[in-house]
Amino acid sequence: MKATRSILATAILACALAPAVARADDPPKRPLPDYAGRPPRPPTPGQDLLWVPRIVFSPVYFITEYLIREPIGALEIAAERSNIPSVLYDFFAFGPQHKAGLAPIAFVDFGLNPSLGVYAFWDDAFLPGNDLGIHFVGWPDEWLGGSVVQRIRFWKKDALQLKVVAIQRPDQPFYGIGPSTLQSAQSRYGIDKVDGSATLDFPTWRSSKIETGVGVRNEHFFDGHYGGDPGIVEQARTGTFALPDGYPGGYTAEINHLLVALDTRRPFPDEGSGIRLEGQASQGNGVASSPASGWLRWQGAVGAFVDVDGHRRVLSLSVQALFSDPLGSQPVPFTELVALGGDAAPMPGFYVGRLVDRSAAVATLRYRWPIGPWLDGSMQTAFGNVFGEHLQGFEPGLLRVSAAMGFETDSSPDSNFQLLLGFGSETFDHGGQIDTFRLSLGITNGL
């Protein structure tokens, strides 16, 4: 029930932030009582040190603090005083306990086709602990996608998730493979994808967890289009890059997945300091090719998090290494290689799939702070790139910069509200100039 309320809160957040008009019968404000009966606590060392990054990053801090956090916080307060969230929640959620509902969703990632759709949910469907969720999204005459998720909760926080996803869209960007691809090489390919999976999630100590799953994935590709960009076939004919492995025939594969994370941070609302160690592996076994093909994607990450004032203002530094290796004589399909960019991968200042190769290394410095209920602000800068097999060819001059700022909710595994402004650079050897700008706004659809 809690997860569903978070999902629905995400879906109506934009409406809830609408300015409200105070009622004439609103009671006057009373002075804030001194409940503690003692003077306020002295500032912590972390609070004293906050002035350092605020001065260094004062232009960015001014934008995020006074043009994002303050206005949104004021709108949230006004909306709550006018009872707008409760009215919207009662409108979109059904039943005496609001265990089912329907909400519109929209998302725009400039440079890709927008999406409009609907999210439906039913908690405790048929049986207690059985939650259903359905996404249906697309854009007229361009693309269509949908997912069905069944989440079965048992014991304490353990859960089994069954998920089926189907997508057809023509606007996926491709720039070639390797660390030195250029933004000017942008082309488009289309994808038909069906993915079914079963995942077991076992939360353990504090924020640690073990996740394992199996599934079947089918992908087929075709020449794409978006705006004036050339299709992948047209761009390949110019000699800009070769058509990647797996295009256009695609693949069908059985997928095995395992994630193990040791995380010393305590769950919200406790302070957010700690260390996270994570290892993840995904094995694909081709079932429709001869000779047999397969691949192994694996990655490791370590992150340190410091809550500078004990109120979830968290400064973090993380380092990741990602790899994709063939199992057998067949090459890895290009969509199963390591990819950087987009919301689900490191370096979100780049478009999804902007950087693709056999491996990658990324270091990310991030600052995240609470804005209001359900909503956090975020600033991050990352240095990294993709490389050949097992980081072959790694050189400092081939690194790129990704920077992003904005705000987002983080309350639901299915949908979250997001506003992100980001940019990415060329490699330092190529001048390091900024050549990618990314703006995304709306409710992510969980596909």
C-alpha positions as a printed Julia matrix, in Angstrom:
447×3 Matrix{Float64}:
   0.0     0.0     0.0
   2.81    2.4     0.87
   4.53    1.83   -2.49
   1.3     2.49   -4.4
   0.63    5.7    -2.54
   4.15    6.81   -3.47
   3.49    5.97   -7.12
   0.23    7.89   -7.17
   1.81   10.8    -5.32
   4.43   10.91   -8.07
   1.76   10.9   -10.78
  -0.17   13.85   -9.33
   2.81   15.84   -8.07
   2.76   18.33  -10.93
  -0.91   19.06  -10.29
  -0.39   19.3    -6.58
   2.26   21.97   -7.08
  -0.25   24.33   -8.66
  -0.59   27.67   -6.84
  -3.4    27.75   -4.32
  -5.66   30.58   -3.2
  -5.97   31.08    0.54
  -9.49   30.78    1.9
 -11.02   33.67    3.78
 -11.78   31.48    6.77
  -8.17   30.28    7.17
  -7.14   30.84   10.83
  -4.31   33.3    11.44
  -0.84   31.91   12.04
   0.22   31.49   15.64
   3.78   31.95   16.89
   5.85   28.77   16.85
   6.02   27.46   20.43
   9.34   26.54   22.01
   8.53   22.86   22.49
  12.0    21.92   23.7
  12.26   24.67   26.29
  15.94   25.07   25.53
  18.07   26.99   23.02
  18.64   25.48   19.56
  21.46   23.02   19.06
  24.79   24.47   17.94
  25.65   23.77   14.29
  27.45   20.53   13.53
  30.88   20.54   11.8
  29.12   19.44    8.61
  26.77   22.41    8.78
  29.7    24.75    9.36
  31.48   23.33    6.33
  28.48   23.74    4.02
  29.56   27.31    3.26
  32.6    25.99    1.36
  30.73   24.15   -1.43
  28.04   26.85   -1.42
  30.64   29.51   -2.25
  32.48   27.35   -4.78
  29.25   26.34   -6.48
  27.33   29.51   -5.68
  25.86   30.02   -9.2
  24.55   26.45   -9.32
  23.5    26.62   -5.66
  21.55   29.83   -6.32
  19.65   28.2    -9.19
  18.81   24.99   -7.35
  18.1    26.61   -3.98
  16.19   29.75   -4.94
  14.81   28.96   -8.4
  13.91   25.32   -7.69
  13.72   24.44   -4.01
  12.19   27.62   -2.59
   9.4    28.03   -5.21
   8.54   24.33   -5.17
   8.51   24.25   -1.39
   6.19   27.27   -1.32
   3.86   25.7    -3.89
   3.75   22.42   -1.95
   2.82   24.27    1.23
   0.12   26.26   -0.58
  -1.27   23.12   -2.2
  -1.41   21.27    1.11
  -3.17   24.18    2.81
  -5.8    24.12    0.08
  -6.13   20.34    0.39
  -5.24   19.84   -3.3
  -3.19   16.62   -2.83
  -6.01   14.95   -0.87
  -8.6    15.97   -3.46
  -6.48   14.64   -6.32
  -5.66   11.46   -4.42
  -9.35   10.8    -3.78
 -10.09   11.48   -7.46
  -7.45    9.14   -8.93
  -7.61    6.36   -6.29
 -10.67    4.16   -5.88
 -12.27    2.19   -3.08
 -12.62    2.86    0.65
  -8.92    2.19    1.26
  -7.69    3.59   -2.08
  -6.17    0.27   -3.11
  -6.82    0.78   -6.82
  -6.47    3.73   -9.11
  -5.68    5.29  -12.45
  -3.44    8.26  -13.22
  -2.18   10.02  -16.37
   1.58   10.17  -16.95
   3.74   12.15  -19.36
   7.47   12.41  -20.0
   9.59   14.48  -22.37
  13.26   13.72  -22.99
  14.22   16.3   -25.61
  15.91   14.53  -28.49
  13.53   11.56  -28.29
   9.82   11.22  -28.98
   7.68   12.32  -25.99
   5.46    9.87  -24.18
   1.89   10.13  -22.96
   0.09    7.36  -21.17
  -1.68    6.04  -18.15
  -0.67    4.12  -15.05
  -3.13    1.79  -13.3
  -2.63   -0.08  -10.04
  -4.46   -2.48   -7.77
  -2.98   -3.32   -4.37
  -3.9    -6.61   -2.67
  -5.41   -7.77   -5.95
  -7.33  -11.01   -5.33
  -5.02  -11.89   -2.42
  -3.31   -9.86    0.38
   0.23   -8.88   -0.58
  -0.39   -9.2    -4.33
   0.04   -5.84   -6.11
  -0.59   -5.21   -9.81
   0.63   -2.3   -11.92
   0.11   -1.5   -15.6
   1.82    1.15  -17.74
   0.58    2.04  -21.2
   2.55    4.8   -22.98
   3.44    6.04  -26.44
   3.27    8.87  -28.94
   0.75    8.95  -31.84
   1.99    7.3   -35.04
   5.52    6.98  -33.62
   5.97    4.56  -30.77
   4.09    2.35  -28.35
   5.05    0.59  -25.14
   3.52   -1.1   -22.16
   4.33   -3.15  -19.11
   2.5    -5.35  -16.61
   4.02   -5.87  -13.17
   2.87   -8.25  -10.47
   4.65   -7.77   -7.16
   4.02  -10.44   -4.51
   5.09   -9.42   -1.01
   5.91  -12.09    1.56
   7.64  -12.39    4.91
   8.8    -8.89    5.9
  10.12   -6.95    2.91
  10.95   -9.83    0.58
   9.16   -9.74   -2.76
   8.76  -11.62   -6.03
   8.25   -9.45   -9.09
   6.86  -10.76  -12.38
   7.18   -8.29  -15.24
   6.44   -8.24  -18.96
   7.53   -5.3   -21.14
   6.83   -4.68  -24.85
   8.16   -1.69  -26.81
   8.28   -0.6   -30.43
   9.93    2.74  -31.2
  12.0     4.19  -34.09
  14.02    6.96  -32.4
  16.87    5.24  -30.55
  20.15    7.16  -31.07
  23.36    5.47  -32.21
  26.76    7.12  -32.67
  29.05    4.15  -33.26
  31.08    2.07  -30.84
  34.17    3.18  -28.95
  35.42    6.01  -26.72
  35.99    8.56  -29.5
  32.59    8.62  -31.23
  31.36   12.1   -32.19
  28.04   13.78  -31.53
  27.92   14.66  -35.23
  27.63   10.93  -36.03
  24.13   10.79  -34.51
  21.8     8.38  -36.28
  18.59    6.55  -35.39
  17.57    2.91  -35.24
  14.27    1.31  -34.34
  13.67   -1.49  -31.86
  10.98   -4.13  -31.31
  11.43   -5.56  -27.84
   9.61   -8.06  -25.65
  11.06   -8.83  -22.22
   9.65  -11.07  -19.52
  11.32  -11.59  -16.13
  10.87  -12.97  -12.62
  12.93  -11.29   -9.89
  13.35  -12.11   -6.2
  14.3    -9.18   -3.94
  15.7    -9.92   -0.46
  16.43   -6.79    1.61
  18.84   -7.62    4.42
  20.85   -5.58    6.92
  20.14   -1.82    6.79
  20.04   -0.87    3.08
  21.82   -4.02    1.88
  20.04   -6.46   -0.39
  20.32   -9.49   -2.65
  18.42   -9.6    -5.93
  18.25  -12.5    -8.37
  16.15  -13.22  -11.4
  15.6   -15.03  -14.69
  13.92  -13.94  -17.88
  13.59  -14.15  -21.65
  14.34  -11.24  -23.99
  13.7   -10.8   -27.69
  14.98   -7.79  -29.64
  14.72   -6.99  -33.34
  16.05   -3.82  -35.0
  15.2    -1.72  -38.03
  16.26    1.53  -39.68
  14.98    4.41  -37.56
  14.07    8.07  -37.82
  13.66   11.2   -35.72
  13.52   14.76  -37.0
  16.21   15.3   -39.6
  18.61   12.67  -38.26
  19.7     9.96  -40.73
  18.8     6.35  -40.12
  21.52    3.99  -38.92
  21.82    2.37  -42.38
  22.22    5.71  -44.17
  24.88    6.86  -41.69
  26.76    3.57  -42.0
  26.84    3.94  -45.8
  28.75    7.2   -45.42
  31.53    5.33  -43.61
  30.94    7.12  -40.31
  30.7     3.76  -38.55
  30.04    0.12  -39.34
  26.65   -1.46  -38.64
  26.92   -2.94  -35.14
  26.83   -6.63  -34.23
  23.26   -7.87  -33.94
  21.77   -5.4   -36.41
  19.18   -5.93  -37.84
  18.43   -9.56  -36.97
  18.55   -9.09  -33.22
  18.46  -11.99  -30.81
  16.39  -14.1   -28.46
  18.06  -15.0   -25.18
  17.47  -16.44  -21.75
  18.77  -14.0   -19.11
  20.05  -14.7   -15.58
  20.66  -11.83  -13.18
  22.28  -11.42   -9.74
  22.93   -8.32   -7.65
  24.57   -8.25   -4.21
  24.85   -4.93   -2.34
  26.37   -4.27    1.08
  25.11   -0.87    2.24
  25.73    0.5     5.73
  23.24    3.38    5.37
  20.1     3.26    7.45
  16.72    3.64    5.74
  14.91    6.98    5.62
  14.39    9.07    7.75
  17.71    8.29    9.5
  20.76   10.29    8.43
  22.3     9.18    5.17
  26.0     8.58    5.84
  27.56    5.23    4.96
  29.37    3.07    2.44
  27.95    0.94   -0.36
  29.7    -1.96   -2.12
  27.86   -3.48   -5.06
  28.47   -6.31   -7.49
  26.16   -7.21  -10.34
  26.17   -9.81  -13.12
  23.81  -10.62  -15.99
  24.3   -13.67  -18.24
  22.58  -14.0   -21.6
  22.25  -17.32  -23.45
  21.21  -17.03  -27.08
  18.53  -19.58  -27.96
  17.92  -18.88  -31.64
  21.43  -18.73  -33.12
  23.84  -21.33  -34.4
  26.5   -21.79  -33.22
  25.36  -21.04  -29.68
  26.03  -17.51  -28.47
  26.01  -15.81  -25.11
  27.48  -12.99  -23.08
  28.23  -11.92  -19.55
  27.71   -8.38  -18.33
  29.22   -7.62  -14.95
  30.09   -4.6   -12.91
  31.37   -3.46   -9.55
  30.9    -0.2    -7.69
  31.94    1.41   -4.42
  30.49    4.59   -2.97
  31.01    6.72    0.13
  28.19    8.94    1.43
  28.46   11.76    3.97
  25.33   13.36    5.43
  26.78   16.8     6.13
  24.14   17.94    8.63
  22.23   14.79    9.63
  19.15   15.82    7.61
  19.73   13.94    4.35
  21.98   16.55    2.74
  24.3    13.93    1.31
  27.61   14.38   -0.51
  28.78   11.19   -2.22
  31.66    9.9    -4.3
  31.31    6.66   -6.25
  33.46    4.71   -8.69
  32.11    2.1   -11.14
  33.63   -0.33  -13.6
  31.4    -2.11  -16.12
  32.2    -4.96  -18.53
  30.54   -7.01  -21.27
  32.2   -10.21  -22.52
  31.13  -12.78  -25.13
  30.61  -16.4   -24.11
  31.39  -18.41  -27.21
  32.39  -17.48  -30.73
  29.59  -14.99  -31.45
  29.99  -11.26  -30.65
  27.82   -9.52  -28.1
  24.72   -7.8   -29.6
  25.26   -4.05  -29.51
  22.36   -3.4   -27.12
  23.99   -5.77  -24.59
  27.32   -3.95  -24.61
  28.17   -1.47  -21.85
  26.31    1.8   -22.44
  26.58    5.17  -20.71
  23.96    7.92  -20.75
  20.27    8.26  -19.95
  18.51    7.78  -16.63
  19.3     4.1   -16.07
  23.08    4.31  -16.6
  25.99    6.41  -15.31
  26.7     9.84  -16.84
  23.08   11.02  -17.33
  24.2    14.27  -18.97
  24.41   12.23  -22.21
  21.51   10.79  -24.19
  20.72    7.14  -23.6
  23.26    4.97  -25.42
  25.51    7.88  -26.36
  28.63    5.87  -25.42
  28.86    2.13  -26.17
  31.7    -0.41  -26.0
  32.98   -3.5   -24.18
  33.78   -1.78  -20.85
  33.56    1.53  -18.99
  34.96    3.34  -15.97
  33.13    6.22  -14.26
  33.72    8.35  -11.14
  30.78   10.46   -9.9
  30.63   13.26   -7.34
  27.06   14.01   -6.25
  25.22   16.22   -3.8
  21.6    15.43   -2.96
  19.32   17.31   -0.59
  15.62   17.28    0.4
  13.32   19.87   -1.15
   9.98   18.73    0.25
   7.74   15.67    0.59
   8.75   13.03   -1.98
  11.18   15.42   -3.67
  14.99   15.74   -3.62
  17.34   18.11   -5.41
  20.46   16.72   -7.05
  23.73   17.99   -8.55
  26.35   15.66   -9.98
  29.51   15.65  -12.04
  31.0    12.5   -13.54
  34.24   11.69  -15.35
  34.46    8.55  -17.47
  34.04    6.87  -20.82
  33.69    3.52  -22.54
  36.7     1.49  -23.64
  37.64   -1.8   -25.25
  37.82   -5.22  -23.67
  38.52   -4.96  -19.9
  39.31   -1.21  -20.15
  41.78   -1.77  -22.96
  42.91    1.57  -24.37
  42.16    3.51  -21.19
  43.86    6.91  -21.26
  43.11   10.07  -19.25
  42.82   11.99  -22.52
  39.86    9.84  -23.54
  37.78   10.77  -20.5
  34.62   12.86  -20.84
  32.63   15.03  -18.43
  28.94   14.6   -17.66
  27.16   17.11  -15.42
  23.5    17.17  -14.4
  21.26   19.0   -11.98
  17.57   19.03  -11.18
  15.14   17.35   -8.86
  13.41   13.99   -8.65
  11.28   11.79   -6.47
  12.63    8.47   -5.28
   9.61    6.81   -3.76
   8.49    4.17   -6.23
  10.06    1.28   -8.16
   7.64    1.92  -11.04
   7.36    5.67  -11.66
   9.12    8.82  -10.49
   8.8    12.51  -11.25
  11.94   14.1   -12.7
  13.32   17.36  -14.03
  16.9    17.08  -15.26
  19.23   19.53  -17.0
  22.48   17.99  -18.15
  25.35   18.23  -20.57
  28.17   16.04  -21.82
  31.53   16.8   -23.36
  33.77   15.4   -26.02
  36.96   13.66  -24.9
  39.75   15.79  -23.45
  41.94   14.8   -26.41
  39.26   16.22  -28.73
  39.14   19.5   -26.81
  36.68   18.59  -24.08
  34.09   21.0   -25.49
  30.45   20.61  -24.45
  28.54   19.11  -27.36
  25.53   17.41  -25.73
  22.67   19.1   -23.9
  19.93   17.02  -22.3
  16.63   18.17  -20.8
  14.02   15.75  -19.47
  10.78   16.47  -17.64
   7.86   14.36  -16.47
   6.96   11.05  -14.9
   9.17    8.13  -15.86
   7.18    5.14  -17.04
   9.22    2.26  -15.68
   9.7     0.57  -19.07
